[in-house]
Amino acid sequence: MTKHVDKRAEAEAQGSALPATETPNDADLSNPRKISELAKLLQLPKGTTATALVMASSTVVR
Amino acid sequence: MLQGFLRQSVEVSEFGDVVSLAHPCWKLDLPRQWVSGAPDLEKFLHRRLTFSQVASPRTETCNLLRLLEAQGCLTFMDDVESYSLQEIRPLFTAIRNEWYGIYYRHPVWNLLRQGSLSKNGLVTWLIYNYFLSRSAGNSSARFATRSRNPAFGRAFYRETLEEYSHFSDYYFVRHAQLNLPDAAVDRYVQLPASLAFCQQMLRMAETDWLAYILIAFFQESTIQFSDDCRTFYNEVENSYGIKHLFDPWWKHIELDIEFTHAKKLEIIFESDERVSTSEVIRSLTSAWIAFRFLVLALDQIIIEGQRDTNLILRSPIADRRLDPATNALVKNSTHLTQSLQLPAMHTAHDVHAAMSQRQLIGTPEPGRDTTSADVKFLRLDLVRSIYRALSYAETGEEVVALGRIAECAFESLSPWEQGELGNDAQPTTAEAMALANFVCEFATHPMEFCFVIHSLAGTCTDWSPLRNEKCTATLAHFLSGRELDAKCCDGLITKQLQLNEHLRNWRIKNPSVVTSDFFQGSRLGS
């Protein structure tokens, strides 16, 4: 398996899409509940709609 | 198997002018015209190109791909030799986000939001949280002292101290409307799945360090949903008229944010330590079983809520009285419809005999497939637990009894099975693991352990490695010599009822079969 960082470099070398535009440091792109905000932040194409299908509730206590 | 395809858990569909991507947690509707203008992207969405093969000059395409990658929408390879922890992190992010989708779409949450779950269900859920918190210190200490990865275990000496008291600091159910004394919460007999989760964490802490860290990370990472959580607590407080109930819970969340527990765990994934892919699969399977127990606990909370509208706790047995009208544990684990008081008993064997006579110990299940992977797992795990119990035996009598039982059990295994004892097999269902863990955790208490395996031997006559006469006679003799006070008798009765629940859950028609689609993802519900 190739590491993620290498994959990006490889993709870039091949002229493909990555890396993309800069994202502000405080944006957690992996948070599924922030999908609407992230879609706006990342300026997805006009007409895109991002909808959260679940609302989180209680944290899983530890 | 190539890496970087769109995961199966993201369903792509086209309606009119829209191309829709549905992840378990969210939906992205993209303009079809825009998608059509990027043939590579279209191929990626149809799983004909990998993420890295998409060549596009469009910033918007790059950004979409970047979002999908970060959200864990890509496949991973399972035919490589090993993964570094850095590589496991994005793999687990993909799995974790799918699991969040499953966990948070559970019907219990809306029932709680709307106040539709009965008071009994509400209290069951509140107490369930108490036990989740209480188990954190236990399992963390187990990980610190017994982990097979001492380097990571060391970090948990401090973690244990940060966690162990939180259950009593924040999770007792103290509210005038609910009138639940702390002692009642503390004594409560956990839901089977709640106990199964806690015991799975203990097993993983000892035998599967990666799985333990993954689940701890899964739990701690839910802090990212703190905004939703605040909203949820407010809704539940309003629906049930229990203002301020969650104030201490919220304080605990603030503490987690302050201690940055999730970040501390995340740092572990910066290590370049490598794990073989077979070990990764094994750990993900263990973690999935733990996750499955979390979901099963939500199912059981709904069942508790539906069974009784008034508050009926799952209480430990007292004075040998089994009353289904006042004790949910009795109601759930026996055939009793009326209160029954067992006669006075003096030995562990008396308890076994009295319960057997009244069909309070599960009856043998005919026709169980003794060649199933679950049975193979349970036979080996039970033998390992017997040896473990022998290692904790204190008196000469205990050593001899457990030694004989170990001898019988070992000899009942086939040569192939004997050779497999050194390997940590895994079951095909989460319910089998719950049963195995329940037995294993008694190993430090020889009398209780023998009581439980004696019941198991009588119940699982078709596959148990303890089914020969010598073994049964040894167990009966040992238990006959264990004189008990009234409190100990009650304790054994309670444990037998818990065992009944685990056995019944394992035998249900649709058990939780272990999934194996960690690398490719799977469609929700499949």
Interface residues (C-beta under 8 A of the other chain):
Chain A: M1 T2 K3 H4 K7 E10 A11 Q14 G15 S16 A17 L18 P19 A20 T21 T23 D28 L29 S30 N31 P32 R33 I35 L38 A39 L42 Q43 L44 P45 K46 G47 T48 T49 A50 T51 A52 L53 V54 M55 A56 S57 S58 T59 V60 V61 R62
Chain B: Q3 G4 A22 H23 P24 C25 W26 K27 L28 D29 L30 P31 W34 F51 S52 Q53 V54 A55 S56 R58 T59 E60 T61 C62 N63 L64 L65 R66 L67 A70 Q71 G72 F76 M77 V80 Y83 S84 Q86 E87 P90 T93 N97 Y100 G101 Y103 Y104 R105 W109 L112 R113 N129 L132 S133 A136 E163 Y171 A216 F218 Q219 E220 T222 I223 Q224 F225 S226 D227 D228 C229 T231 F232 Y233 W249 H252 I253 D256 H261 L294
